[in-house]
């Protein structure tokens, strides 16, 4: 495959991702990340997706089928991977810090803040151009411009306790209403 074929394929991939993101059949779908790169005479296409409530295998298959159908006219070799953002999804957009308010995160900064560059805590939102993170040592303001990487951090102990409390509250409400 020549590099021109790979570039045209990558451009078509980008256009298709944009179309999928605006398609009513994929309502609520978020393209978290995507990449097209040369790989051993072919082009490797990778897309990471998410949706409120999570992206399951069936959704990944639907997205892959749609992309494959649209790229079928290309006479270029490629591999396609469609994956869920997962429990440790990356936080890349400003809106992510509001969307996942109350969730645990691991944030690495380019600057030393409060004695370190790696910070773990609960997202509390935004204040100006900074992310508010509640850590064991108190509240931190991490400048958006200084964030190198950020991911949600899954803690099964915390999530188990939260789920148990929510179930207890639901069942308690059912008893109060005679259900």
Secondary structure, 3 states (H helix, E strand, C coil): CCHHHHHHHHHHHHHHHHHHHCCHHHCCEEEEEEEEEEECCEEEEEEEEEECCCCCHHHHHHHHHHHHHHHCCCCCCEEEEEEECCCCCECCCHHHHHHCCCCEEEEEEEEEECCEEEEEEEEEEEECCEEEEEECCEEEEEEHHHEEEEEECCCHHHHHHHHHHHHHHHHHHHHHCCC
